[in-house]
Amino acid sequence: MSTKAKRILRQLKDNLFGAKSHELVVFCFFLAVSFGFWILQALNETLEREIQVDVALENVPSDVVIIDSLPSSILVTVQDRGLTLARHRFSTLFHPNRIRIDFEKYNTGVDDAEVLISVTDIQRMLHKKFAASTKIPSIRPDTLRFAYNHGLSRTLPVKLAGTFKTATQNYIQNISIKPDTVRAFAPASVLDTMQAVYTDNFTHEDLKEAKSYQIPLRKQKLLKCQPSQINVNVHVGYYTEKTVKVPVIGLNFPAEKKLRTFPAQVSVTFKVESGRYHQITPEDFVLATTYEELLQNTEDSKLLLHLKTNPEGVSNVRISPQEVDYLIEQIAVEEQ
């Protein structure tokens, strides 16, 4: 063992078993005694705590549908001696805080009903979980409610209550909803007024590619939907540019006259949805001028081109060149 290590061990031994160690032991003893008295005093004082208590609905018949459920838990404020509360807390390690509500006790026997459980009933159930000396100043919520029916339902379509927005260079090809109908359980007075079930409000922006979303259905009092959420698939395409060669034609020309342009064809460039790229052909465009328009043209040597027809689904159409040279050719007409 090195000299340095021996020196450290000797210092530890002197500190633990030297002359000052007796004072340290005495100090620790009285500190422990003081802490013990403080704990005893604290446990004898009246304390107030907020405890979460789980709520469970039991004995629900198989033909009954709970359309508006009880809350999963309630918050209970309790007052008692610290020792009693500590004992209760220890017991919850083996028996969790939970009140069990028997459906049959509140079953009204009608096809559909809304059940309210008063604060008095809740307190009576809670007192069985705590010591007799424990007081319960408050319960949140102070009234429990649930609604049920015996399977009365309708199949209703699902409507989206939101928007999908794409990035500038993209567009929405289609939106599919699965399922597009759901089973809605509710009292007859509610079902009779419903035409559709709506999703929660939502906004999804800057979409650049296909995406799937799980969107919950909008919650409504006395209504339960199966399923409670839907899958929405958004198919996103992109815009691309395409250029086609389109001939310039003359309309309403006399039989002995013919339009010639230089060049005879021009380039038409446009933005189109990617899914329709191969569907748009030169035949979809009509680049024409009428004989009457040419007679009114003050620029004898130049013809300003414009489209007579523009196919659906294209945008940002550009013609190059925009102006062409032209002449009206006299042609021979065979006599009949």
Secondary structure, DSSP 8 states (H G I E B T S, - for coil): --HHHHHHHHHHHHHHHSTTHHHHHHHHHHHHHHHHHHHHHHHHSEEEEEEEEEEEEE---TT-EEEE---SEEEEEEEEEHHHHHHHHHHTTTS--EEEEEHHHH--SSSEEEEEE-HHHHHHHHHTTS-TT-EEEEEESSSEEEEEESS-EEEEEEE--EEEEE-TTEEEEEEEEESSEEEEE--HHHHTT-S-EEB--EEEEEE-S-EEEEEEB---TT-EEESSEEEEEEEEEEEEEEEEEEEEEEES--TTEEEEEESSEEEEEEEEEGGGTTT--GGG-EEEEEHHHHHT-S-TTEEE--EEE--TTEEEEEEESSEEEEEEEE------
